[in-house]
Structures are given as C-alpha cells and as structure tokens.
C-alpha cells in the first residue's frame, strides 16, 4: 500500500474530530488507509511542518508501528481524567446544590413516584408479567440517570410502548412457569442486551442512526401502538378472558365475547376511567390571573389551586387506591365476592439481585442461550432503538421548553447503563416516559436528583405496601393505561402532514396500517424501509436538465451524482443524445456536483467510449477542484475537461471555423456564469 504524500490533502473535519478521538475514528483511519484524506490525517497528526511522516519509509509502505503509535496516542487523549469526569454530569451540578433546590427536587420526585407506582403495576399487565416487575423496572433507572443524565426533567422507567414491545418479543415467546405465568428470563436478557447495544452506540457516537427514523414514521408507530395498547385493555375493563394479543384477532374476539361481560368489572372500569380523566383535567386548569403581576392572589386561593394540581397529578394513585379500598370493603361484606378481577398476590420485597441467566430450565422447558437469542430475534434491534427514540424525543422537547441543552451522546450512555444495571434487578426494558417527565417538569424539578426520591418511594412501596396491592382491580389499572395512551393518538397529525408535505403521508399511512394489521414490530420496520426508499430515490433517479443547441447537447444534473444513479444517468444521457439528430458534442455541466464516487467515474468512462463509437465527443465542464481531480485521476482516454460551458462551446466553434456561440442568461438560467 503506497501513500502519495506530496499530493495529500487534509480533511479539516477529520482533523477537528481528532481533538476528541473515539473508537469510530480509529475504524475510519484504518478503513480509509491509503486515500489522500487519510494520508493528510496521519501527516498532520504525526508529521513535521512539511507534512513528512517519520513512519513512512521510502516508497510509502505503512509501518505497523505507526498504527500502534496512533492507537496509543488516541487512547491516551481519550482516557483522561477530564474526559472521564465529563461522563458523570453530576460532578458539575452537585457542588452547586442548595437547600431550595433540594426542596424542589423532593416535591417533584415524590410526585412522580405517586404516578409511577400505579403505572408500573399497570404496564406490567401490558407486558404480560406479574405486577411486581413493573415496580422492579421503576426505580434503578432513576438512580443511574441521576449520575449520568444531562436532562433535569427525564424520568426513566416502564412505558406503554416498551411494555408492548416486551410482550411482543419477550413474554410472547417465553415458556410458562410451572405455577402459571410467563418465565421472565427472556425479558431480563432483552433488557441487558438492549442496554449493551445502547451503551456501545453511545461510546461510538452512533446516535445519528436515530435521525434516519423520520417523524411521520415515529408518530404513526406511536399512534398505532397507543391504539393497540388501549384496545388491549378493553378486555380488562369488561372482565373478558382468553383474548388473543394480535390486534385483528383481539378486536374480533373482544366484540364476540361482549355477552360475557362482567357487570362489576365494567362498572368499576368505566367509573375509574371517567374519574381519572376528569382528575387529570384539574392539573391542566389555566387560571386567568396566574401570570398577571398586577393582581395579587390570596393565600387561600393559592392553597386551593395547589391542592387541585396535586390531586390532578396524583390522579392515578388516588383512583387505584380508592378502587382497591372499595373492593376490599365489598369483599369483606360478602358483596361482589370474587366477581371483580383483582391483581392478587404480589411478591413483597426487593427483587433478587443477580446476573441475568442465559438459559431457562424451569422443569417443563429447557432453553440454551442460542435458543433465547433466536426467540428474541429482531427485538434485539428494535427495542433498544425505540428506547433511544423515546428518550431523545422527550429530552430534546423539554430541553427546548425549559431553555437548557442535553448531550445526545451522554444520553445514550445514561440509558444504556440504566438498562444494563436494571437487568440485574429483574427489570424489563426501560426508557424515558413522556407523561412522568411532564409531571416532573411541572412539579418544578431542578436537577436529576429528583429521580432519587422517585426511586426511593418505589422501593418503599415494594417493601411495605405490596400487601395492600392485593385488592387493586384489574379494571382500574386498565383505566389508568387507557387514560395514559389516549393522548398518544395524534390524529390531527394527518392534517398537518397534508398541509406541510403530502408525500410524508405515504410512510405515515403505511406505518400506521402495517403496525395494526401485520404487527407493531413489523410496522415500524416497514415504515423505516419506506421512508429510506423515499429518501434515496432522488439519488437513484437524479433530475437532469437538457439543453439542445445546433450540434450540442448540454446535460446538467441538478444534484450530486453517486453510485445509485450513475448508471441510470449514463443511459439517459446516451438515449437523449441518439433519440433525434446526433449532436457532435455532449457537454456535461458539473456545476452541481460536489463529489464523485468510483461508480460515477466508471460511468463517465463508459459514456465516453459510447460517444466515440457514435462519432460524438464528451466534454466535462464547470467541475469543482475536487471533482476535476477525481476525473483526472481516472485518466479517461479522449475525455476533455474545461472550466466552463461557454469555453467548451467557443473552443469547438473555433475549431469548426464558426463564430463562438452566445449563451444568454435568460436562455440558460440554471447555468453558472461566475
């Protein structure tokens, strides 16, 4: 392998990135070794002022010691005390912690705790796991994020969408336990692997992958998931049994079994749903004089308004506790005894802390690690990606609203570490929750320390309150879930997309329909595929403007030329040239091209040969220096390269003994005349 040191150029972006080297930089250097950009990268880093590199000998053969030296230097610059401390944002804000900040975080943390406890019990129901697993998933992430997170508002824990994904990829394929229920081993392994993937993405700074999932796809998926989750709880509202999880079958059998509805369950569920929705509205009341500095508000009014807000915020907990109390009273009096479906026994105490098992042997079924990974399948990619999408979207939204910045790379590390550590506490996958993050923000949280109090309250509930959860009606938990997911169905988005860009309705509609009909896990994959196809199609079929003059055909691609569209453009140009009277000259106007890949250069070479066979000549004009260098390096025989289209036409007219052609600005408005 040979370096051309004298002709090497330095990619400024690569040099800038060297100041904070990462593993991905090393991969970039090793994979691009031998290109001019990589030569400049190494020369600037380790060479002298003239670009000479002491590790390059004679003809430029690579010395293995140079790579070792470069890796060592990158590691030394990466693993410094400053960089390590930057991975723990708590070091920056903890020294500034004050009593008033503590008070705000305490109130916000306890408020969020009152929300996450009933939600955790309910979401475990969506995940097809025993209720305690919802609480196991609700506290570890709060502690970890306090040390690693950069958003003061985000609270990590179980969410509706990840609970549905857990049911789809984890419990749906898990074997049954001897005493009934699903074995949680696969969901715990899913949590660990998701965390590892997220952590590696953070280390390699691959958060950019999330940007390839378009907003219409995310929105359609979220709406479809909310409908699936919400309708899936209708069976618990009505007290129906043996309803399939597939959406179409779920709808069919739910309506089919309506005559089997249990009156007590339906009454409890509908009342709970109405009450929780009305109580949530109390939190959203906008008082006319709240932001008026000229009007004073009496203390009793302030207390009353704050009480309404607290009641609205704690609506889930109030409804669930009240429903459990009513059921306990009714059963103690022998009324409706056994006719209301209740949560039943919940294992008290903290979860057993252990490394996740990669095998299942419960007496009935034996599965190896290979079997577990095979069953999890595409969930190993979809679950961590969806968790990242949720966290990033929530973090950015509240950072903009509250006027501060978050570090996307650090967020990847935080959520990855949270899932990894949570897996040791028998948690299923967690991510940021929009509803609880909103409560946290509205409660006036100041730092991520609020999560400590949220996690502490969940631990208190596990250790002390689990006996009281026995009487919680499943219909009340279903009401909590439905009230939480209904706002996620953004039906008004269709009108916004229609007004903004009608083409965005294509991935939106396909994602939404496929998520409901084919399955929620396949719907988002299909949506991403359609969205990427629409993104890449203009590259594969680039727009081209053709201008004909007597004896000339001027071809102007309106965007970059790369391998997906190179052969297509080659064929189109030649067909355009021969479809009528053949021009003597084809002028390829490259003013919009910033780069050419190998396939594009080869297409130009083929086009030149085809033109020669048909007594035509190909001239390249208006190329930028980098493009011209790439064309010259290819050494294409009989290919002419000029600076401007006018120059190409004038020279050829003079060779023919004619007057140079005049190109008016009005005739060629798209051509450069610099």
C-alpha positions, -999 to +999 in steps of 0.1 A: +000+000+000+015+034-011+010+069+002+012+099-021+025+123+005+031+153-018-005+153-032-022+145+001-049+169+013-062+173+048-098+168+056-105+196+081-134+178+097-113+148+104-086+170+119-111+187+141-125+155+153-090+143+163-092+166+193-117+142+208-107+108+193-131+079+196-131+042+185-150+052+154-122+075+144-097+046+146-120+025+124-123+054+099-085+057+097-078+020+094-105+015+067-095+045+047-057+040+048-042+048+015-066+076+005-054+112+003-077+122+032-063+096+055-027+104+045-033+140+054-049+129+087-018+110+097+007+135+083-009+164+102-011+144+134+024+129+135+044+145+107+066+176+107+057+211+094+063+199+058+039+170+061+067+145+062+059+114+083+087+096+101+067+064+100+066+063+062+097+049+046+109+050+010+080+043-013+055+050+014+049+015+029+030+015+061+050+008+092+028-013+116+045+007+144+027+038+131-007+024+136+002+012+171+016+046+179-016+063+167-039+039+187-018+045+218-020+083+214-058+083+208-063+062+239-041+085+259-061+115+248-094+098+253-089+082+288-080+114+306-094+124+340-113+153+324-130+131+298-139+105+325-154+133+347-174+146+317-192+112+316-206+119+350-226+152+347-234+150+385-199+163+392-208+196+376-241+204+393-238+187+427-213+213+441-239+240+433-267+221+451-286+242+476-315+238+501-341+254+478-330+230+450-333+201+474-369+211+483-380+214+447-364+180+438-380+163+468-415+175+459-411+166+422-396+132+430-424+122+454-450+135+429-435+114+401-433+084+425-471+086+431-475+084+393-450+057+385-463+032+411-498+026+397-484+030+361-457+003+369-483-021+381-505-014+350-477-016+324-465-049+338-500-060+328-493-048+292-460-067+293-478-099+304-456-100+335-465-102+372-473-067+387-441-066+408-419-065+376-434-031+368-421-018+401-387-036+396-384-016+364-393+017+380-365+025+405-330+015+393-331+037+362-339+067+384-307+062+404-284+056+375-298+085+354-291+109+384-254+103+379-252+100+341-281+120+326-280+155+313-317+164+314-332+176+347-367+165+336-364+130+322-375+101+344-366+066+333-389+036+339-415+014+323-435+029+294-465+018+274-447+012+241-417-007+256-442-027+277-459-037+245-426-045+228-416-066+258-449-086+254-442-089+217-405-100+218-401-113+254-431-128+271-449-138+239-422-164+232-413-172+268-422-206+283-449-209+310-438-213+346-450-245+364-473-224+387-487-203+359-475-171+343-446-164+319-409-170+327-393-135+329-358-148+319-361-137+283-373-102+291-344-097+315-319-108+289-336-084+264-330-056+290-293-065+293-287-068+256-306-036+249-285-017+274-253-031+259-263-020+224-273+014+236-240+018+256-219+008+226-238+032+204-230+059+229-193+050+230-191+050+192-213+081+190-238+064+167-269+084+180-271+097+144-288+064+135-319+076+153-321+105+128-329+081+100-363+073+115-385+101+102-410+119+123-441+106+104-429+071+109-424+076+147-457+094+150-476+067+131-460+040+151-468+057+184-504+062+174-508+026+163-491+013+195-514+035+216-545+021+198-532-014+203-524-009+240-557+009+247-579-016+229-560-044+245-572-031+279-609-032+269-609-069+279-599-060+315-625-032+316-652-057+306-637-086+326-632-108+295-609-138+294-588-156+267-585-127+243-556-130+218-528-104+216-529-100+178-547-067+171-572-080+145-579-112+165-582-090+196-608-068+180-628-098+167-629-118+199-635-087+221-667-080+202-676-116+200-673-121+238-692-089+248-721-110+261-697-125+286-690-090+301-689-089+340-710-061+352-689-054+383-657-052+363-673-030+337-688-006+363-655-003+382-635+001+350-658+028+334-661+047+366-623+046+371-617+058+336-641+087+338-628+098+372-591+096+362-597+116+330-616+143+349-590+145+377-562+149+351-581+179+337-577+195+371-539+196+366-544+215+333-566+243+346-553+277+334-561+305+359-567+339+343-547+358+369-519+333+373-494+352+352-507+387+359-481+406+380-505+434+388-530+412+406-523+397+440-536+362+448-547+354+484-531+326+503-563+305+505-566+307+467-530+296+462-535+267+486-567+257+468-552+258+434-521+239+445-544+213+461-563+209+428-530+205+409-517+179+434-550+159+431-548+160+393-511+149+393-517+121+417-549+110+399-536+076+390-526+068+426-559+082+440-581+062+417-562+029+421-561+032+459-597+042+461-607+013+438-587-011+459-604+002+491-638-002+476-631-038+465-617-047+500-648-033+517-672-050+493-655-084+497-653-080+535-691-075+534-696-105+511-708-082+483-695-090+448-672-116+464-650-130+436-669-112+408-643-084+404-610-094+388-582-083+412-545-081+409-540-108+436-508-116+455-478-095+447-444-108+458-432-084+485-397-070+490-369-061+467-360-082+437-332-107+439-300-091+426-282-115+402-266-116+368-292-123+341-294-160+332-288-170+296-307-203+299-341-215+310-347-247+329-380-245+348-388-282+349-410-280+318-388-263+293-351-262+287-336-234+265-300-225+258-286-191+252-287-197+215-324-206+217-331-174+237-314-151+212-332-169+184-365-163+200-358-126+207-349-121+171-354-086+157-364-074+191-327-071+199-325-043+174-360-028+176-363-024+214-331-005+221-337+017+190-372+026+202-360+033+237-334+057+222-361+074+200-384+079+230-357+093+253-342+116+227-375+130+216-386+136+252-352+151+263-350+175+233-386+186+238-383+195+274-348+209+270-362+234+244-392+242+266-371+249+297-342+265+279-312+242+285-291+218+265-287+180+266-259+159+253-273+132+230-241+110+233-243+112+271-280+103+270-271+072+251-246+062+277-271+070+305-300+049+291-276+021+282-261+019+317-296+022+332-308-008+313-277-029+320-278-023+357-316-027+358-313-061+343-295-072+375-327-062+394-351-083+371-363-053+352-377-053+317-365-026+292-370+010+303-368+044+287-379+079+293-417+084+300-433+114+284-462+116+309-440+113+340-414+136+325-442+162+321-452+158+357-416+161+368-411+193+349-444+208+360-436+199+396-406+223+394-377+198+394-343+215+394-318+186+389-318+149+382-317+144+419-355+142+418-351+107+405-335+096+438-368+104+456-389+087+430-368+055+432-369+057+470-407+058+470-409+028+447-386+009+470-408+018+499-438+005+480-421-028+473-410-033+509-441-021+527-471-015+505-473-047+484-498-064+507-522-035+501-520-040+463-538-074+466-572-058+461-564-035+432-589-042+404-575-050+370-602-028+355-589+002+375-553-005+362-568-008+327-584+026+331-551+041+341-534+027+310-562+038+286-561+073+301-523+074+296-522+062+260-552+081+245-532+114+242-506+095+222-530+091+193-523+122+174-550+121+148-545+158+139-511+149+125-527+138+093-539+173+086-505+188+095-487+165+071-512+172+043-506+209+046-468+206+050-458+178+026-483+154+012-456+129+004-450+124+042-484+109+044-471+078+024-447+065+052-472+077+078-501+057+064-481+026+056-465+025+090-499+030+108-517+004+088-489-022+089-485-017+126-521-026+132-525-053+105-491-070+104-478-064+139-464-035+158-428-048+154-430-052+116-449-019+111-420+003+122-395-018+102-417-014+071-422+023+078-384+029+081-378+010+049-404+031+030-390+063+045-355+054+035-366+044+000-382+078-005-351+094+008-328+075-015-350+075-046-339+110-058-303+098-055-311+067-077-331+088-102-315+122-102-331+151-120-314+163-152-319+193-174-311+190-211-304+220-234-300+214-271-280+237-294-271+231-330-245+203-327-245+205-289-263+187-260-258+204-226-265+180-197-269+194-162-275+171-133-294+191-106-279+173-077-249+151-066-240+120-086-233+088-068-234+051-075-272+045-071-279+070-100-247+068-120-257+041-144-292+055-148-278+089-158-253+073-182-281+055-200-304+086-200-277+109-215-269+085-243-306+078-251-312+116-252-283+121-275-293+095-301-331+098-299-330+126-325-303+141-347-269+132-331-251+161-316-214+164-323-206+175-287-221+164-254-213+189-227-216+175-192-222+205-169-209+195-134-217+227-115-240+209-090-216+180-084-195+182-052-181+147-053-179+116-075-176+080-063-158+052-082-191+040-099-198+075-112-163+079-126-166+045-143-200+056-158-183+087-173-156+064-188-183+041-203-202+071-217-170+085-233-165+052-251-201+050-263-198+086-276-167+077-296-184+047-312-212+070-324-189+099-336-197+121-306-175+138-281-180+142-244-167+173-226-168+179-189-173+215-177-178+236-145-162+210-123-152+219-088-115+213-080-121+180-061-144+167-089-118+176-115-091+159-095-111+127-093-118+127-131-081+134-139-070+106-116-091+082-136-071+090-167-101+085-191-089+084-227-101+111-251-121+129-223-119+167-224-121+187-192-127+225-194-136+252-169-170+265-182-197+255-207-190+287-227-154+277-230-164+243-243-187+257-269-163+285-280-134+262-285-153+238-306-169+265-327-134+280-334-122+246-344-150+243-369-144+278-382-177+292-368-185+322-347-184+315-310-218+307-296-236+332-274-254+319-244-279+343-229-287+344-192-324+341-200-318+310-221-298+292-195-309+304-161-296+273-143-261+276-156-233+293-137-218+325-151-192+332-125 
